[in-house]
Amino acid sequence: MTPEERARKSADAMWAGDHASAWLGMRIDRIDEGIAELSLTIEKHHCNGMGICHGGITFSLADSTFAFACNSRNRRTVAQHNTISYLAPGRVGDRLTASAREVQLAGRTGIYDVRVRNQGGDVIAEFRGISRMINGTHFEE
């Protein structure tokens, strides 16, 4: 099995139970070993009282993208720590795309950077996630 096939099969297994990401309107656009790209279109119900995308929605998109990237090797992996910096607001109708890339993998700990952009390429947020592998896999190999 190629690394890309393993990443896709891991993502498919995770997506089958990821009701939160699906409910929020996310879609997996790309997956490979150590990388992932997810997107969602901001709708009215994603917005806060100021009429802009709620920070929790942006964080959720980045966090889900991080999760698919760090689980791409068919090893169950969870978030140990993450941070986000909001750089610009998202607005109703914007298509946000989060792109995650593995920066470092050492033993059971990984570092991943996620950049969230709108359809015009403007950076909305920067996220860094630290992952920790735990026992188990997503499918039998």
Secondary structure, DSSP 8 states (H G I E B T S, - for coil): --HHHHHHHHHHHHHHH-HHHHHHT-EEEEEETTEEEEEEE--GGGB-TTSSB-HHHHHHHHHHHHHHHHTTTSS-EEEEEEEEEE-S---TT-EEEEEEEEEEEETTEEEEEEEEE-TT--EEEEEEEEEEE-S--SS--
